[in-house]
Every structure is written in structure tokens, then in C-alpha cells.
């Protein structure tokens, strides 16, 4: 009965997915893409969107074979108990670390733009307190909250699109100037920013929809995510010259800073104040994934206590790094880990699942 009350609809899944995928990475993505793929960074983003759709299909094909199980429960059936335990711990560590990285990066931006004299640990503590308050609730409660908060994305998107009228489309030309290799290299950065589709491994049994509806919802959600990021990237690419974009680490905020209205100034600060809710939902979701996975792995029946433990670990992980270069090194290292977790492992698990399925069919025949 408790499981039934915790289930979400396909509509809630769509908003939940969008809120998981869109986070602080949107603020720096145009810069990171431009440093690698120059003016063709938008092509890298589209390719990353396509690759995300392909992996979504692979994860769906795995989950549909075990519709009542989460990844933690599927792994022992695919790779055995011992290896399954190791991979489960890796995923728990990944979810926890990703929540920490998002918190660390956004706190750095908040400290630089809004609260330069406020100790970073105070900002982190406030954000993680709010995270705990929501992440300890059921999936349905979290999804309902994120459906409500998604309206903010529409407002923020309007603010981002406004500078398009002042942009120069010629900055996107000539198309293909970066070369195919640099465009492919840029896919890595774009793919990392769009992480989030792995949530299907955790929430698939809690979705009140048919398997095909789940797939369509996930693919539609990631099409929206890709479009959202694409509009941000193109807006920055045509607003700044190539030379300017190479030296502006947070182009979205600098672009908004240049825009003002009669009734308010500093659009960038207003944007950041609202964007915190978008970042918060992303952190909440990953904390929820980690806590839920721990409960499944160790058969713990105290979700609030487990969630508190994950929140404390996240806080401890981010309160120490304060040096800018150290944060950059952590981001670079974790980017490689993210690629393995969201692309490498799903592909490997799909290959093992397909092999086992064929083997069972051969035995039956």
C-alpha cells in the first residue's frame, strides 16, 4: 500500500526528469563548449542530446525486463551478488558525489556574484538544510513540488531569450569551423551537463504508466532539456563575440547583467535568486536517489535517518575545498567518472542483460 501511494504519473515523471537534468551546469556550459568546439559548440550539444536519447532507450530496455525492481535489486541478477554490491556502492557514491559537486559549483557562483563576504559554509548549510527537508519525503511529494517549481523555468527562459534580440547571428558562422574532432570532443562536456536520465534505474518501479509511455515521457523530457540548453548556448554564442566568450566563465550571468529594464536593474541577480530553486531540486533528487539506494541495498527502514546521513556526507565533501584550482580539478576528475556512470555502465549492463536473455532462450529451446 505504501509503494502505491509513493508512485508518480508520467506527467510528474516528465517534470521530475527535467528538474534533475537542468542544474548549475547551464550557467557555464556555453563557455566550456566554446573553449573546445568554438562556434560549433551547439552542434556538440545536439549530438549529446541524441546520445542521451540512445542511452535512455538502453536503460529502458533493461528496466522493462525487471519492472518491479530498482537498479540495486537488478544488479545481483545480472552480475552476481559480489559484483552487484560493488556496482551498487559505486552508484550510491556517484549520486552522493554529484549532489556535492552541484552544491559546490553553485555555492562558488553565489559567493562570487551575490554574497562575496558571506562564509561559503553558511550558504552550503542553508542549502543542505532545505535539501534534507524535501529529500526525506516520498517520491510523489518531491515530484509534486517540482511540477510546481517548473513554472519558474519558463520565466527564467524568458529572461535568457531576451538578449537574443541584441545578438549577432553571424557569430555562428562559418558552421564547421572547429572541425569534426573538436565537435566530438565537445560532446563530452555537453553530455555531462545533461546527466540525469539514469534516474530511471531508481524510479522505474514507482511510475504509474505503461512501459511505452515511460519511454515516450523520458525521451520527450530529454528533448525539452536539450532544447533548453540549446537555446542558452545559442543565446550566448550570438550575444558575445568569439573573443569575449573565451574569457567569460559564466556567460549567461554576464549576458543578463548587460540587460536591464525600467522597473528593475541587475537582471543577473534576479535570475540567480530564482535559479537557486532549479539547482536545489537537482540536488534534492540526487540525495533522494542515494538515500533510496542505500535503503534498498542495506534493507534500512528509516528513510529520514538515511537521508540525513547522505546530506551530512555531501556537506562534509564540499565544505573543505575552497581553492579555485582545486575545485576545477575536482570538476575535471568527476566529469570522467560521470561519463562512465551514465554511459559506460548502462551500455555494459545492457550487453550483459541481452546476453543472459539470449542464453535463457537457448536453454528453453
PyMOL commands that set and color helices and strands:
alter all, ss='L'
color gray80, all
select helices_A, chain A and resi 2-5+10-21+25-66+71-79+81-113+120-135+139-166+169-172+180-193+197-206+211-239+242-245+251-257+267-298+303-320+324-364
alter helices_A, ss='H'
color red, helices_A
deselect
rebuild
show_as cartoon
